[in-house]
Amino acid sequence: MARKKILVIDEEPYIRDTLKVKLTSRGYQVLLSDNAEEALQTAVKQIPDLIVMDIMLSSDDGYKVCQKLRGIPQTKDIPLFILTAKAKDPKTAFDYNTWAQQYITKPFSLDRLMKEIEKVLSE
């Protein structure tokens, strides 16, 4: 059985590296990206089973990235976790419900994130 692929999109190397180590240790294949353009290309070419992304990207508005992912046939149904330092306001709550399965604020619990990922990928 092929390992499940997770695409992590975050500009912070520490977060990307930490998630890669944790996810790899749990048997997942991890794809990393630090910008929107590369992330979209990777998502279309690699078709990950789940995407974890920071919504605040300097290369592009993270919400636009979510919209683009949902508008591409190959990526429209991939579960999406938003990982961000941005507080959840009514607009982000709407966007979260529209585009993402989870909205997790930084600082975050690595254990909670792992449980949520495993829950979604086991469904």
Long-range contacts (C-beta under 8 A, 24 or more apart in sequence): 3-27, 3-28, 3-29, 4-28, 4-29, 4-49, 4-50, 4-121, 5-29, 5-30, 5-31, 5-46, 5-47, 5-48, 5-49, 5-50, 6-30, 6-31, 6-48, 6-49, 6-50, 6-51, 6-52, 6-117, 7-31, 7-32, 7-33, 7-39, 7-42, 7-43, 7-46, 7-48, 7-50, 7-51, 7-52, 7-53, 8-32, 8-33, 8-51, 8-52, 8-53, 9-33, 9-34, 9-36, 9-39, 9-51, 9-52, 9-53, 9-54, 9-57, 9-65, 10-34, 10-52, 10-53, 10-54, 10-83, 11-35, 11-54, 11-57, 11-58, 11-59, 12-54, 15-54, 15-83, 15-106, 18-110, 19-52, 19-113, 22-110, 22-114, 23-114, 23-117, 26-114, 26-118, 35-59, 35-60, 36-60, 36-62, 36-64, 36-65, 39-65, 40-65, 40-68, 40-69, 40-72, 43-69, 43-72, 43-74, 43-75, 43-78, 44-72, 44-74, 44-75, 47-74, 47-75, 47-78, 48-78, 49-78, 49-79, 49-121, 50-78, 50-79, 50-80, 50-81, 50-117, 50-120, 50-121, 51-78, 51-79, 51-80, 51-81, 52-81, 52-83, 52-113, 52-117, 53-80, 53-81, 53-82, 53-83, 54-82, 54-83, 54-84, 55-82, 55-83, 55-84, 55-86, 55-92, 56-84, 56-85, 56-86, 63-95, 63-99, 66-95, 66-99, 66-100, 67-99, 69-99, 70-99, 79-120, 79-121, 81-113, 81-116, 81-117, 81-120, 83-108, 83-113
